[in-house]
Amino acid sequence: MRVGYDDDFHTGQPPCQSIVSPLYQLSARQSSPILYRHPKAGLLTLQYNSFPVAEAPDLILTVFTPDPLTDTKDKLAALMK
């Protein structure tokens, strides 16, 4: 399943909230923001959370989101146009 980044999750609107919210009740590991230099968009600042996969203990689900204190969200949106 692939879900695009969207403000709806952060404002508590479905559809993502019902899917993703339970993940945050798990013990998520969050790291410091990472920097990624994209060939077209330039420097992107991303935050990530990692979650254990209950059915596959050797796997970890990692979710990357734009750092809200940067223009990364706008840069990613421009790449999608």
C-alpha positions as CSV (number, residue, x, y, z in Angstrom):
1,M,0.0,0.0,0.0
2,R,1.3,3.4,-0.8
3,V,0.0,6.6,0.8
4,G,1.0,10.1,-0.3
5,Y,2.0,12.8,2.2
6,D,-0.9,15.0,2.9
7,D,-2.1,17.5,5.5
8,D,-5.2,15.5,6.1
9,F,-3.5,13.1,8.4
10,H,-2.1,15.9,10.5
11,T,-5.6,17.6,10.8
12,G,-7.2,14.3,11.9
13,Q,-9.1,13.6,8.7
14,P,-9.6,10.2,7.2
15,P,-8.6,8.1,5.3
16,C,-5.0,8.0,6.5
17,Q,-5.8,8.5,10.2
18,S,-7.6,5.2,10.6
19,I,-4.7,3.4,9.0
20,V,-1.7,5.2,10.4
21,S,-2.8,6.3,13.9
22,P,-2.6,2.8,15.4
23,L,1.0,2.7,14.4
24,Y,1.8,5.6,16.6
25,Q,0.5,3.7,19.6
26,L,3.3,1.2,19.0
27,S,6.7,1.9,20.2
28,A,8.0,4.0,17.3
29,R,11.6,5.0,17.1
30,Q,12.2,8.5,15.8
31,S,15.5,9.9,14.8
32,S,16.9,13.2,14.1
33,P,16.1,14.7,10.7
34,I,18.2,13.5,7.8
35,L,19.4,15.5,4.8
36,Y,19.0,14.1,1.3
37,R,20.3,15.9,-1.8
38,H,17.8,15.1,-4.6
39,P,19.1,15.7,-8.2
40,K,16.2,17.9,-9.2
41,A,14.7,19.2,-5.9
42,G,17.9,20.0,-4.1
43,L,18.4,19.6,-0.4
44,L,15.5,17.8,1.4
45,T,15.1,17.5,5.1
46,L,13.2,14.4,6.2
47,Q,12.1,13.0,9.5
48,Y,11.5,9.3,9.9
49,N,9.8,6.9,12.2
50,S,10.6,3.2,12.3
51,F,8.0,0.6,13.5
52,P,8.4,-3.1,14.2
53,V,6.4,-5.5,12.0
54,A,4.6,-7.8,14.4
55,E,4.2,-10.7,11.9
56,A,7.8,-10.4,10.7
57,P,10.1,-9.6,13.6
58,D,13.1,-9.3,11.3
59,L,11.4,-6.4,9.3
60,I,11.1,-2.8,10.2
61,L,8.7,-0.4,8.5
62,T,10.2,3.1,8.1
63,V,8.1,6.1,7.2
64,F,9.8,9.3,5.9
65,T,8.0,12.7,6.2
66,P,9.0,16.2,5.2
67,D,10.4,18.2,8.1
68,P,7.7,20.8,8.8
69,L,10.2,23.5,9.6
70,T,11.6,23.4,6.1
71,D,10.4,23.9,2.5
72,T,10.8,20.1,1.8
73,K,7.1,19.6,1.5
74,D,6.8,22.2,-1.3
75,K,9.8,20.7,-3.1
76,L,8.3,17.2,-3.0
77,A,5.0,18.6,-4.2
78,A,6.7,20.3,-7.1
79,L,8.3,17.0,-8.1
80,M,4.9,15.4,-8.4
81,K,3.6,18.0,-10.9
